[in-house]
Amino acid sequence: MPITFTLDLEDHRVGTPAPVRCARPTHDVLRWLDQHGARGTFFVVATLAHEAPELIRAVADAGHEVALHALHHVPIAETGEARFLPELREGKAILEDLTGRPVVGYRAPIFSLTAQTPWAPAALTEAGFTYSSSVLPANNPLHGLAGAPRTPFRWADGPVELPCPVFGRGSATVPFLGGVYLRYLPMPIVEFVARRAGRTPAGWAYTHPYDFDTEEPFEVLPHAGYVTSRIVHHRRRGTLKRVDRVIAAGGGFGPPLAELAASLPVDRLPTYSIEPGAPAAPR
């Protein structure tokens, strides 16, 4: 199957005095998708609606799916069980009021649905989400859920999950179809793996506005050190060409994730739940 394009629409410079920069690169992406006649899924941090409402409307008006990337760009465990469901409802309502369309998809910031947050899937169902795209099914330096299925599954107490495409084994498993991995890995390797991903029932690539922002001045980000900030800042030129090649290798553009999730045979998907006391990903 083809590969769906997704973008996590967020302001990664929160906490700095710099203005929001995500509008220009996001409009570049919208023009690129329009040239291809393609539709994607944009996971939006809901508080961004207060600063850039016209940008989010432009995404919806262009025919793309608007989904939720949390109320604030904070990992689920830091939000906490008590605040998670209310923030889901608030973020969903903000985006639905702004776009006039239902919001049925959710992606956790930094793929932070992990063994530390076993209560999250049930809250997603209670808030009205039909699918999630929140699990990185491997150990990872940031957040991961090793042991989770690598293909679509259904939470025992939650919605359908479309896990992040990964490739490799053990500690060498990486989410190669997006972020800094897509920008830094050798392109022939990424294309080879993308061809394999295109044979799965739910391949998708993920990006952020800053992946395309070649004019952003370097600054040490408040939530990252110098080295991480350098990695995030470099190798942005040519990102669109890389995404082009990845999607071509996978078989073309897939539909928005809401349509993809709705097309899956839910009753035949494997069921998965986080076992109490499951170890968190190594940090």
Summary of the structure (lengths in Angstrom):
residues: 283
radius of gyration: 17.4
end to end distance: 34.0
largest distance: 49.6
contacts: 948
relative contact order: 0.19
helix: 41%
strand: 13%
